[in-house]
C-alpha cells in the first residue's frame, strides 16, 4: 500500500480559496510496490537478488533452521546439543515436531517457510509487472527475467513442498494483498514443477534484442556461465530432485514418475553445481561451518556409515538392538572398510594418521571422513549415536577457504553430479533397467575401491563376501545389500552434507528413518494465527497412534 500523508485541505481554505478536499502527498522516503517496481533497472536488481535470498532462506547466514533437526532425525548427523532443536528431537521413541504457540524453536520452524514464501511473492510480483506491460529493454531481456522469476518461484515452492505439509501457492495473477490459500504438499509441488517448466520454456525461447542470456554473474554466483542451455540443465536437475524427494513414504516413492526423473537427470548438470561463497556478500552456508567445527555439534552415527564395515563391528553393533535399548553400554564405534572415502588403517591410530587435520586448502583428498583424536570422543546422549567418525569433506573450505581465499570463501557444491546419477539409477532400477543403473552406481563405487556390481538384477547381493559394501541391517542382523541398497549407499555417502537434508528426504521416501520420526513440518503457528486458524494449530510426528506426518517402521527395523 502506498504510504501517504493525508492533509485536510479545509485548513488551508482561507488562504488559498480551496473547498473541503484531500491533498495527497507521496513520501519518497517510504517506497511502495508501485514505485519500487516502476523502473526497469530496479525491477531487474530486485529480481536478480532472489536466488541469494532463496539461498539465505534455505542455508542461511544464521543457523536458525530446521536443517539441524532434519539431519539428526535422518542419522546424517548426531548431536545432543539443544541448539536448533537437535537434542529435543533426537531421542527414540521420537517426540513431536513441536509447533505449539511460543515453542522454543519457533524461529527454526518459521525461517525456511517465511523466506521461501517471500521469494515466491517477490518473483510473482515481478512477473505480474512484466505481464502488465513493463519491459526491461528488449524481448530477450524480458524473457530472461521471466525465466529467472519462474526458476526462483519453482525453487521456493519446491522447498516448501519438500518440508512442510502445506503452504500457500502465490501466483503472478494474485494481488499483492492476497495471501493465497494453504494447499497440501502435493499441490504445492505441482505448482513448483509447473514454474520450473515455464522457466525452461522461457529460457529456451530466447527473443529479439540484446541482454538476454547468459544470466548476470551475480544472479547465480559460481564458475558456470549460465547460458540458456546451462540454466535449463540446472532447472531440470532441481526438478529431478523434487519429483523424487517430495514422496513421504515408500508407496509415494514407488509412484513417482520415474520416466520423467530419468529424462530430467539425463538432461541435467554435467558436473557438480557449485556456488561462489562469500562471508560478506553471500551466499552463506553456516551449517557447513558448524558441522566442521566438530565437538558436540557433529559426529557420524554408525547406523548408516557402519554399512561400509568389514571388521565385524557393525554386525556386533546391530545385534545389540541399540535403538530399542538406548542405555546399552557400547564404546565409540570403530570400523574397517575398503571404501577409500573413509580413513584407512587396521587400528585407530593408523586411521587417525591417515587423515590428520588441518587438511590443506586443496582438501582432504579422497577421504570424506576421519577418525577423530581419541580425546575428542563425545560420549553424550544415547549410545547408538556414538562413533569415532566425522565428516571432513569440506573441512579445508571451513578453515581456509579456496586457494588464495580465506575461511568460508570459495566454491562449494550444492548439487553434485553423483546425486543426479543416483536419481537416474534409482529410476532405472524401478524400471528394471538394471544394466543402465549398474553403470551409474559403479562410477563412484569403483573410483573408491569397491568392487563393481556385475549381477544385473534386483536381488543378487553386491560382491565382496564378508567385505561387501553395503551391509544392510534387518532388525538385529546384517547381510550384503542388493543393487538398490548399493545405490542408496552411494547416494548417502556422496550427498552427505552437500545440500539441505538429503538423508532426510531420501530416508523417508525409502522408509529408512526411525519409526515415529516426523517426516514434515506443519505451517508455523504464526501463519495459522494470521489466517484466523488459531484453533487448528498443530504439530507433526512423534511415536504413537494417530499422529500426522509420521514415519512407519521400515525394513531396517528402525
N, C-alpha and C positions, 0 to 999 in steps of 0.2 A: 504494500500500500504506500502511496506517495506521502512523504512527510511534509506537511504544510502548516503554515501559520495562518489561522483564520482570524481576521481583524474586522470587527463590526464597523462598516463604513459610516454608520449613523453618527458615530462620534466625530466624524470629520465633516458632517454635512454643512455645519455653519460656516466652515472655512472654504469649502470648495463647491458647495451647492449640490452635493450628491444626495440622493434619497437613500432609503434603507436598502442595503445590499451587502454582499460578502466580497471582500477583497482577498484573493488567494495569492499568497506569496510562497514560492518554492524555495526551500532552504537547500542550497547547493552542498552544504556540509553533511547532509543526510541522504545519500544516494538511494534511489529506489530501483526496482527491477527495470522499469521502462528506460530510465536514464543509463543504468549500468549496461544494458543491452542495446543501446541506441547506436553506438559507434562500432563499426565492423572490427576495428583493432581491439576494442575492449571485449567484444564477444569472443574473438579468437584467443585472446590472452586468458580469459576465464576458462574456456573450454580446454585449452592446452595444459592447464594445471590439474585437470580432473583425474588423470592416471596417477599422478603423485598423490592426490587426495585419496583415491581408492587404495593406493599402496599404504598410506598412513592409517586408513581405517582397518586394513587387513593386518599389516605387520607393525606399523607404527613407530613413532619415536618415543612412545610410552609403552610400558609392559602391561598396562591395564587392558586385558583382552581375555577372551575365552580360550585362547590358544593354550595357555598353561594347563587348564582343566582338560581340554581335548587330548593333549599329549599324554598326561598321566592316565587318563581313562582308557587309552588305547595301548598302553605299555611302551609308547615311543620314548617316554621319559619316566623316571621315578624320582619324586621329590616329596618330602613330607612338610615342606615349608607352608606356612599359612598364606604366603603371598599369592595373590591372584586366584585363590580358591583351590590351589593344588592339594594341600593337606586335607581340605574339607571334603573332597570328592574321591580321594584315592582308596579309602577303606573298602573292604569287601566283607559282608554284603554292601552293595553300593547304596549311598544316600541319594536323595533327590538333588536335582539342579535347582537350587532354591531361587524362586522369583517372587517371594513374598515382599510386600511393601517394606522398604527400609532394610532389606537384607544386606549383609556385609560386603557382598561382591556385586552390587548393582552396577558399579562403574564398569566392571569387566563384562557383565551381561549386556550392557547397553551400547558399548563402544562400537562394535562392528555393525550392529543393527542401525544405529542412527547415522553413522558416517556413510555407510553404503546407501542408505535411503537418501541422504543429502546429495550424493553424487548422481543418483538416479534422477532426482529432482532437477538438478542443475543441467544435466545433459538433455533432459526432456524439454526444459525451458529454452535452451539454445536451439533445439530442433524446432520448437514452436515459432521462434523468431524467424528462422530461415524459411519455414513453411509460410509465414505471413508476408514474405517478400523481401526480407533483409538479404542483401548479398554482401559477401566479403570481398568481392572484386572480380571473380570470374566463375564460370560453371565448374571448372576443375577445382578451384579453391573451396567452393561451396560443397561439392561432393566429398572432398577430403574432410571437411568439418563434419558433415553429416555422418560419414563413415566412422570417424573417431567418436562422435557423440553416441552412436549406437553401440560401438565397441565398449565404451566405459559403462553404458547402461547395461549391456549384457554381462560384463564382469560383476557389477554391483548387484544386479538382480540374481545372478548365478550364486554369488556367495551368500546372499540372504536365503536362497532356497536350500543351499547345502547345509546350513547350520541352524536355521530356525524352522519351526513347524508351520509358520505362516508369516506373511508380510504384505505390505501394500505395493501394488504394481502401479507406478506413476508413468503416465504416457504423455507425449507431446500434445495430445488433444485436450488434456485437462487444463483447467485454470491453475494458477499458482496457489490459490487458496484451497484447492481440492486435495484432501489428504489421501484419497483413494480408500477402497475397502480392503480389509485383510483377506488374502487369498491363501489357500493351502500351498505347501511347498511344491507340489507338482504343477500347480497353475503358475506360480512364480517362476519355476524353472522353464516352463513352456514360453513365458514371456522373455526370459533371458536368451533362450535358443533362437527365438524369433528376432530379437535385437541383433544377435551375432550374425544371423543370416542376412539381415538388411545391411549390416556393416560390410559384410563380404561383397554383397551385390553393389553397394555404392563405391567401394574401393576398386572394384573391377570395372565399373562404368567409365571411370576417367572423366572426361568432359573437356570442353573447349577452354582455351585460355591458359594463363600461367598460374603458378603457385599451387599446383596440385601435388600429388605425391612426388618425392618421399615426404614423410612427416618431418616437421622441425625436430632436430635432435633432442630438444629438451622435453618433448611430449612423452616419449618413452625412452629415457636416457639409458644408453647402452652401446655396445660395439656394433650392433646391427643397424645398417642403414635401412629404415623402414620404407622401402619401396612398396607399391601396392601389392606386389606378389609376396613379399616378406610379411607384410601386415596381414594378409589373408592367411598365411601359414600360421601366424600366431593366434588369430581368431579361431581357426579350425582346431588348433591344439587345445585351447581352453574349452572348446565345445566338446571335444572328445572326453576331457576330464569331467565336465559337467554331466554329460549323458550317462556315464558310468557311475559317478560318485553321488548322484542325487539319491540313489537307492538306499533305503533304510534297513533292509534285511535281505537274506539270500533269495527270497521269492522275487522281490523287486529287482535285485541284481540280475537274476536269470532272465527277467522280462525286458531288460534293456535292449534297445535297437542296436545289436552288435554289428550289423552290417554298416550302420551309419558311423559307429565308433571306429571301425576298421577304415572306412573311407576317409574320415577326418584325420586319423592318425597317419595314414599313408600320404596325406597331403598337408601334414603339419610341419613343425620346425624340423630342420635337418641337423641341428646341433643344439647344445644347451642354450636356452634363452636366459641371458644374463642382463642384470641391471647394473648401471654405474652408481654405486652407493656413495653418499656424501654425508658426513656427520654434521654439515652446516646447512645444506640446502635440500637434502633428501635425494632419493628415497632412503629410508632408515630401516634397520631390522634389529630392534633392541633385543628381541628374544634370542637371536643367534648369539649375541654377546653374553646374555645371561647363561645360556647352556654351556658356552665355552668358558665360563668362569668356574665351573665345577663346584666342588663342595656340596652343600645341601641343595643347590639348585638342580643338580643333574647327576644321574648315573643311569646306565642302561639296564633295564630289567632283564633277568635271564630268561623270562618266559619266551621271548622271541629270538634274541641273539643266540640263545643256547641251542637252537636248531642246527647251528653250524658245528657243534661239538663232536669230536670223535674219541674223547678220553673216557667216556662213560659218566662224566659228572652230570650231564643234563639228564640222563636216564635216572640217576640216583636222585637228583633234584625233583624230577617229575614224580617219582614213586612216593615221595613224601606228602604229595597232595597238599601243598602249602597254602593254596588259596582257601581250602576248607579248614586248614589248621594254621592260621596266620602266626601263632605264637610258637610254632615248632622251632627247635634250635638248629640253626644251619649257619655256616660261616659264609663269607663272601664267595661268590661263585667263581671258580677257575675252569677254563676250558682250553682245549687244543683243537685247532682246525686247520684244514688245508686252504681255507678261504683267505687269500692274501690281503683282503681288506681288513683283517684282524691282525693283531700283533702275533708274531711267530716266536716260538720257543717252547721248550719242554717243561719249564717251570716259570714261576712268577718273575724271578729276577731276569731271566732271559727275555721274557716278553716286555718287561719294563725297559730294558736296554734297547730293544728293537724299535721302540717309539719313545724317544726321550724329548720332552718339551724343554724350551720352546722350539717349535718347528721353524724352519727358515721361511722367508717371505714367499718362497715358491711352494710352500705347503708341506704336508707330512708324507708326500709321495703316494704310494699305492694304499697306504693304511688309512682307513676311515675311523678306526677305534684304537684306543690304547689301554694297557693295563696300568692303572694309576699307581703311584707310590704307596706302599703298604700303609704308611702312617696316615694317609688321606682317606681311608675307608670310612664310609658313612653308615654306621650300624644303627639307624633310627627307623622307626616305623616297622611294618610287617616284614618278616624275613624273606618273603617271596620276592621282594624288590631289591634285595642286596646283591651286588655284583662287584667285580673289580674293574669294570669297563666303562669308559667314557667315549663319547663321540668327539673326535678331534679333526674331522674333515675340514672344518673352517677355522681351526684354531689360529693359524697364521694370519688369516684375514682379521680375526678378532683382535689379535695382539699387535699386528704390524701393518695390516693393510696390504695392498698390492705393492710389488716392487716400485720404488720411487714415491710411494704414498705413505700415509700414516694410518694408525689403527682405525678400523671400521670404514675405510675408504678404498674403493676399487670395485672390481667386478665380482658379482655374486650370482649364482644361478637361482632362478625362481621357477623354472620349468625345465627339467632335464630331458634329454633325448631318451634316456633309458626309461623314464616314466611313460613316454609316448609309445616306445617299443612294447612295453608290458601291457599297455592298454590294447594295442593291436593284438598282441599274443593272446591275451585273455579272450578277445573276440574270436580268434581263430580256434582256440580250444573249445569254446562254447559252440562253434560251428563245425566241430570235428575235423578241422583242417590242421592236424597235429604236426605235419611236416613244416608248414609255414610258421607255426608257433615255436617249434624247436629251434629254428634258425635264429629267431629273435631272442629267445631265452639264452641260447648258447653264446651270444655276443658277450655278455658280462660274465657268465659262468666261466668260460674258458679263459677269458682275459684275466681272471682272478684265481686261477689254479684249480678250478673244479672241473670234473670230467664232463664232457659233452653229453647231452641227452641224445640217445640214439634209438630208443624204443619209441616209435611214433604212434602212441596210443594214449588213452586217458587213464590207464590203470597200472601200467608197469612201474615198479619203483625206480627212482633215479639210480644211476650207477654209483659204485663205491663201497658196497657192502657195509662193514662196520664204520667206515669213514664217510658214508653218504651224507650229502647236504641237499635238502634239509631233512632233519629228523622231526617227525610230526608227533605231537602228543595226542593221546586219546585217553582221557582220564589219568591213570597212573602209569601208563606205558607209552613207549615211543616206537616208531617204525619209520622206515625210509618213505619219503613222500613221493607222490606221482608227479606228472608234468604240471598239473595245476598248482600243486604245492611248490614246485620249483619256481614257477612264475611268481607266485606270491612272495616267496623268499627274496628273489632278486628285486622285486619291486620295493619291498620294505627296506632292504639294505641300501639300494640306490636312491631312494627318496627320503631316507631318514633325515629330518630337519632341513629339507630343501625347500619346502613351502608350507602353507598353512594346514597343519594337522593331517598329513597324508595317511598315517596309520589309522587315524580315527575314521576317515572317510571310507577307506578300503575295508577296514576291520568290521564295521557294522554291516556293510554290504555282503561281505564274505561270511558273516556270522562268527567272527573270531575274537570278539571282545567279551568281557565277562558278563555273565547273566545279571540283569538288573541295571546295567550301565545306561545312563541317559544318552540317547542317540540323537537328540536335537534339543534346542532351547526354545522356550516359549517367547513370544514377543515381550520385551521388557515391560514391567508393570507400569512405568511412566507412560508408555504408548497406549496401553489399555486404559489407563486413567483418562488420558486426553481424549480418548474415543468414547468416554462415558461408560466404560465397561469395568469399573472397579469391582463390581460384584463377581466378575468372572476371571479375576486374576488367578493364574495357576502356575504350578511348577511341573517339571517333567522328570522322568527317570526314577530310579530308586527300586530296590528289591521289594517285591510284594505284589499281590494280585491287584489288578485294576489300575495300575499306574500307566500313564501315557508315555509314548515315545521311549520305550524301554527294550533293551536287548534281551533276547531269549538265550538259553544255553545253547552253545554251538558244538560242533563235532570235536573240538579240542577238549571239551569237558569243563570249560571255564564258566 
